[in-house]
Amino acid sequence: MAREQFQTLTEPMYYILMALSEECCGVDIMERVRQISGGRVKVGPGTLYTMLSKFEENQIISLTKEEGRRKSYVITEHGRELLLAEHERLCIMLSDWNGYFDKNLLYYCSRDEEKENER
């Protein structure tokens, strides 16, 4: 079930798993996601704790420490495999984009210029 449910990762999922390459707690995960993405991705507490629960249920992350309400997690080997598979999927998509537009970009640019000249 985990493989089907996590066939592709959302952007927050991807960054949360990246953040968990080192053990950290919820507040630290939110900060690490912000740092890793250069501030572009922000994960709120609702999203984060929902994802952490689902990830833990599916052995994608594991609980490493619990001090009161503060819990720390780290990515598991299974989680690393999912993260790597998603990274490879994104790289393939980018390669497809580059291959397609390397061949066709001049066509699209010349069409845009023609439309501008018609105005």
Secondary structure as GFF3:
##gff-version 3
##sequence-region A 1 119
A	DSSP	alpha_helix	2	5	.	.	.	ID=ss1
A	DSSP	alpha_helix	11	19	.	.	.	ID=ss2
A	DSSP	beta_strand	24	25	.	.	.	ID=ss3
A	DSSP	alpha_helix	26	36	.	.	.	ID=ss4
A	DSSP	alpha_helix	45	57	.	.	.	ID=ss5
A	DSSP	beta_strand	61	67	.	.	.	ID=ss6
A	DSSP	beta_strand	70	75	.	.	.	ID=ss7
A	DSSP	alpha_helix	77	118	.	.	.	ID=ss8
###
